[in-house]
Amino acid sequence: MTKADIVNEIAKNTGIDKATVLTTVEAFMETVKESLAKNDNVYLRGFGSFIIKERAEKTARNISKNTTIIIPAHNIPSFKPAKTFVSVVK
C-alpha cells in the first residue's frame, strides 16, 4: 500500500477531501521524522512506537579491497508494533 492508497482509503472512510487528508498524512510523517531526529521516541497507543535504536561501533570487511573498516556507532529509526497490532496481523 502506498501513501496515495492510504490517502484514498482515509478519504473514502471519513468523507474528508483528499487534499486535506494528504496534508494531514504528510504532516504526521514530518512530525515523526522531526521527533526522531531530536532523539524523541513517538508512542501511538494501540498501534506501536517509532523508536531510536543505537548501533554500537563495529569492525567490518571490505571484501573487494580485502581491508578492515570501522563502522562508527550510530542511531537508526525503528518501529515496534503494539501487542494489539501484532494480534490483528497474525
N, CA and C atoms as a LAMMPS dump frame, in Angstrom:
ITEM: TIMESTEP
0
ITEM: NUMBER OF ATOMS
270
ITEM: BOX BOUNDS ff ff ff
-5.0000000000000000e+02 5.0000000000000000e+02
-5.0000000000000000e+02 5.0000000000000000e+02
-5.0000000000000000e+02 5.0000000000000000e+02
ITEM: ATOMS id mol type element x y z
1 1 1 N 0.856 -1.174 0
2 1 2 C 0 0 0
3 1 3 C 0.898 1.232 0
4 2 1 N 0.608 2.156 -0.881
5 2 2 C 1.392 3.381 -0.984
6 2 3 C 0.712 4.505 -0.197
7 3 1 N 1.411 5.636 -0.125
8 3 2 C 0.845 6.794 0.56
9 3 3 C -0.441 7.247 -0.129
10 4 1 N -0.461 7.198 -1.451
11 4 2 C -1.669 7.583 -2.197
12 4 3 C -2.829 6.641 -1.866
13 5 1 N -2.541 5.358 -1.729
14 5 2 C -3.579 4.397 -1.358
15 5 3 C -4.124 4.694 0.041
16 6 1 N -3.239 5.031 0.951
17 6 2 C -3.652 5.361 2.319
18 6 3 C -4.545 6.598 2.307
19 7 1 N -4.134 7.621 1.558
20 7 2 C -4.922 8.855 1.471
21 7 3 C -6.298 8.553 0.884
22 8 1 N -6.341 7.76 -0.188
23 8 2 C -7.634 7.414 -0.803
24 8 3 C -8.527 6.654 0.165
25 9 1 N -7.973 5.719 0.901
26 9 2 C -8.751 4.912 1.844
27 9 3 C -9.305 5.768 2.983
28 10 1 N -8.473 6.652 3.536
29 10 2 C -8.929 7.526 4.617
30 10 3 C -10.004 8.478 4.108
31 11 1 N -9.793 9.042 2.919
32 11 2 C -10.784 9.967 2.347
33 11 3 C -12.113 9.252 2.121
34 12 1 N -12.057 8.025 1.637
35 12 2 C -13.279 7.259 1.377
36 12 3 C -14.006 6.927 2.684
37 13 1 N -13.25 6.547 3.732
38 13 2 C -13.848 6.137 5.002
39 13 3 C -14.382 7.303 5.825
40 14 1 N -13.759 8.48 5.694
41 14 2 C -14.147 9.607 6.543
42 14 3 C -14.974 10.665 5.826
43 15 1 N -14.911 10.697 4.504
44 15 2 C -15.628 11.729 3.757
45 15 3 C -14.88 13.041 3.68
46 16 1 N -13.667 13.079 4.176
47 16 2 C -12.836 14.287 4.1
48 16 3 C -12.173 14.303 2.719
49 17 1 N -12.006 15.502 2.136
50 17 2 C -11.424 15.574 0.798
51 17 3 C -9.96 15.126 0.811
52 18 1 N -9.505 14.612 -0.332
53 18 2 C -8.174 14.014 -0.446
54 18 3 C -7.051 15 -0.149
55 19 1 N -7.22 16.258 -0.537
56 19 2 C -6.168 17.254 -0.312
57 19 3 C -5.917 17.458 1.179
58 20 1 N -6.979 17.513 1.958
59 20 2 C -6.842 17.681 3.409
60 20 3 C -6.21 16.447 4.039
61 21 1 N -6.638 15.273 3.592
62 21 2 C -6.074 14.028 4.128
63 21 3 C -4.598 13.937 3.782
64 22 1 N -4.224 14.277 2.547
65 22 2 C -2.818 14.238 2.129
66 22 3 C -1.971 15.167 2.982
67 23 1 N -2.463 16.379 3.221
68 23 2 C -1.743 17.339 4.063
69 23 3 C -1.565 16.793 5.472
70 24 1 N -2.598 16.163 6.005
71 24 2 C -2.542 15.603 7.353
72 24 3 C -1.555 14.442 7.431
73 25 1 N -1.603 13.546 6.465
74 25 2 C -0.684 12.394 6.461
75 25 3 C 0.759 12.862 6.338
76 26 1 N 1.023 13.808 5.445
77 26 2 C 2.381 14.326 5.284
78 26 3 C 2.847 15.054 6.534
79 27 1 N 1.96 15.79 7.196
80 27 2 C 2.32 16.479 8.446
81 27 3 C 2.644 15.47 9.536
82 28 1 N 1.875 14.375 9.596
83 28 2 C 2.151 13.315 10.569
84 28 3 C 3.539 12.719 10.336
85 29 1 N 3.837 12.378 9.09
86 29 2 C 5.136 11.774 8.786
87 29 3 C 6.28 12.738 9.092
88 30 1 N 6.101 14.007 8.774
89 30 2 C 7.133 15.009 9.048
90 30 3 C 7.346 15.18 10.552
91 31 1 N 6.256 15.159 11.32
92 31 2 C 6.353 15.283 12.772
93 31 3 C 7.1 14.097 13.373
94 32 1 N 6.822 12.891 12.879
95 32 2 C 7.522 11.698 13.37
96 32 3 C 9.005 11.806 13.047
97 33 1 N 9.347 12.21 11.818
98 33 2 C 10.761 12.343 11.424
99 33 3 C 11.48 13.379 12.284
100 34 1 N 10.836 14.525 12.517
101 34 2 C 11.459 15.574 13.324
102 34 3 C 11.663 15.112 14.766
103 35 1 N 10.694 14.401 15.317
104 35 2 C 10.818 13.903 16.69
105 35 3 C 11.969 12.911 16.804
106 36 1 N 12.066 11.997 15.853
107 36 2 C 13.15 11.016 15.887
108 36 3 C 14.503 11.68 15.669
109 37 1 N 14.556 12.729 14.853
110 37 2 C 15.804 13.461 14.637
111 37 3 C 16.284 14.122 15.924
112 38 1 N 15.324 14.474 16.808
113 38 2 C 15.669 15.08 18.103
114 38 3 C 15.84 14.027 19.2
115 39 1 N 15.905 12.74 18.804
116 39 2 C 16.035 11.605 19.74
117 39 3 C 14.836 11.479 20.669
118 40 1 N 13.668 11.918 20.217
119 40 2 C 12.425 11.731 20.961
120 40 3 C 11.645 10.594 20.31
121 41 1 N 11.318 9.569 21.089
122 41 2 C 10.519 8.46 20.578
123 41 3 C 9.066 8.893 20.424
124 42 1 N 8.328 8.239 19.528
125 42 2 C 6.918 8.539 19.289
126 42 3 C 6.119 7.293 19.662
127 43 1 N 5.182 7.441 20.6
128 43 2 C 4.381 6.32 21.079
129 43 3 C 2.933 6.514 20.664
130 44 1 N 2.39 5.558 19.909
131 44 2 C 0.999 5.597 19.486
132 44 3 C 0.305 4.388 20.106
133 45 1 N -0.382 4.613 21.208
134 45 2 C -1.022 3.526 21.953
135 45 3 C -1.978 2.745 21.065
136 46 1 N -1.833 1.421 21.075
137 46 2 C -2.665 0.551 20.268
138 46 3 C -2.149 0.336 18.852
139 47 1 N -1.126 1.095 18.459
140 47 2 C -0.552 0.954 17.118
141 47 3 C 0.898 0.512 17.197
142 48 1 N 1.733 1.309 17.873
143 48 2 C 3.141 0.959 18.018
144 48 3 C 3.975 2.172 18.368
145 49 1 N 5.286 1.961 18.367
146 49 2 C 6.221 3.015 18.743
147 49 3 C 7.293 3.18 17.672
148 50 1 N 7.561 4.416 17.331
149 50 2 C 8.696 4.741 16.485
150 50 3 C 9.821 5.102 17.44
151 51 1 N 10.88 4.312 17.441
152 51 2 C 11.947 4.496 18.42
153 51 3 C 13.301 4.623 17.728
154 52 1 N 14.252 5.153 18.466
155 52 2 C 15.631 5.258 18.003
156 52 3 C 16.423 4.125 18.645
157 53 1 N 17.097 3.343 17.812
158 53 2 C 17.969 2.285 18.317
159 53 3 C 19.411 2.707 18.077
160 54 1 N 20.243 2.466 19.059
161 54 2 C 21.651 2.821 18.938
162 54 3 C 22.441 1.6 18.506
163 55 1 N 23.17 1.727 17.43
164 55 2 C 24.041 0.661 16.945
165 55 3 C 25.454 0.927 17.455
166 56 1 N 26.073 -0.097 17.994
167 56 2 C 27.42 0.033 18.533
168 56 3 C 28.438 0.087 17.39
169 57 1 N 29.622 0.602 17.701
170 57 2 C 30.712 0.601 16.731
171 57 3 C 31.085 -0.842 16.42
172 58 1 N 31.406 -1.118 15.155
173 58 2 C 31.787 -2.483 14.815
174 58 3 C 32.835 -2.482 13.712
175 59 1 N 33.504 -3.612 13.596
176 59 2 C 34.513 -3.807 12.574
177 59 3 C 33.894 -4.604 11.431
178 60 1 N 34.123 -4.157 10.208
179 60 2 C 33.593 -4.843 9.036
180 60 3 C 34.714 -5.032 8.028
181 61 1 N 34.432 -5.8 6.975
182 61 2 C 35.436 -6.057 5.962
183 61 3 C 34.962 -5.54 4.611
184 62 1 N 35.885 -4.907 3.888
185 62 2 C 35.653 -4.538 2.501
186 62 3 C 36.227 -5.675 1.673
187 63 1 N 35.361 -6.527 1.166
188 63 2 C 35.805 -7.746 0.5
189 63 3 C 36.581 -7.449 -0.775
190 64 1 N 36.15 -6.449 -1.542
191 64 2 C 36.809 -6.165 -2.813
192 64 3 C 38.249 -5.681 -2.63
193 65 1 N 38.519 -4.938 -1.56
194 65 2 C 39.873 -4.431 -1.301
195 65 3 C 40.598 -5.247 -0.243
196 66 1 N 39.892 -6.207 0.371
197 66 2 C 40.454 -7.058 1.416
198 66 3 C 41.025 -6.225 2.566
199 67 1 N 40.25 -5.238 3.002
200 67 2 C 40.663 -4.39 4.114
201 67 3 C 39.604 -4.409 5.207
202 68 1 N 40.017 -4 6.379
203 68 2 C 39.104 -3.902 7.512
204 68 3 C 38.723 -2.438 7.695
205 69 1 N 37.442 -2.195 7.928
206 69 2 C 36.983 -0.83 8.179
207 69 3 C 36.214 -0.799 9.493
208 70 1 N 36.199 0.354 10.107
209 70 2 C 35.462 0.559 11.354
210 70 3 C 34.183 1.322 11.013
211 71 1 N 33.049 0.769 11.398
212 71 2 C 31.771 1.464 11.238
213 71 3 C 31.457 2.114 12.581
214 72 1 N 31.374 3.434 12.633
215 72 2 C 31.162 4.113 13.918
216 72 3 C 29.77 3.842 14.494
217 73 1 N 29.623 4.091 15.78
218 73 2 C 28.321 3.959 16.432
219 73 3 C 27.364 4.964 15.806
220 74 1 N 26.107 4.551 15.632
221 74 2 C 25.125 5.438 15.018
222 74 3 C 23.719 5.03 15.454
223 75 1 N 22.79 5.939 15.246
224 75 2 C 21.392 5.696 15.599
225 75 3 C 20.596 5.38 14.342
226 76 1 N 19.608 4.474 14.487
227 76 2 C 18.719 4.163 13.373
228 76 3 C 17.277 4.201 13.859
229 77 1 N 16.352 4.638 13.002
230 77 2 C 14.943 4.61 13.39
231 77 3 C 14.4 3.189 13.298
232 78 1 N 13.443 2.878 14.163
233 78 2 C 12.862 1.547 14.192
234 78 3 C 11.394 1.668 14.586
235 79 1 N 10.607 0.669 14.195
236 79 2 C 9.197 0.633 14.566
237 79 3 C 8.944 -0.632 15.358
238 80 1 N 8.32 -0.491 16.512
239 80 2 C 7.961 -1.633 17.337
240 80 3 C 6.437 -1.655 17.445
241 81 1 N 5.784 -2.647 16.829
242 81 2 C 4.321 -2.682 16.862
243 81 3 C 3.784 -3.013 18.248
244 82 1 N 2.591 -2.498 18.548
245 82 2 C 1.915 -2.791 19.818
246 82 3 C 1.371 -4.22 19.774
247 83 1 N 1.096 -4.776 20.945
248 83 2 C 0.584 -6.148 21.021
249 83 3 C -0.735 -6.29 20.274
250 84 1 N -1.603 -5.286 20.363
251 84 2 C -2.882 -5.366 19.664
252 84 3 C -2.682 -5.332 18.147
253 85 1 N -1.688 -4.591 17.694
254 85 2 C -1.35 -4.537 16.27
255 85 3 C -0.879 -5.913 15.807
256 86 1 N 0.007 -6.523 16.563
257 86 2 C 0.555 -7.842 16.204
258 86 3 C -0.55 -8.893 16.178
259 87 1 N -1.468 -8.829 17.142
260 87 2 C -2.527 -9.844 17.199
261 87 3 C -3.464 -9.747 15.993
262 88 1 N -3.652 -8.56 15.427
263 88 2 C -4.501 -8.392 14.256
264 88 3 C -3.809 -8.945 13.009
265 89 1 N -2.487 -8.765 12.93
266 89 2 C -1.735 -9.18 11.742
267 89 3 C -1.552 -10.679 11.687
268 90 1 N -1.483 -11.355 12.828
269 90 2 C -1.254 -12.807 12.847
270 90 3 C -2.246 -13.567 12.099
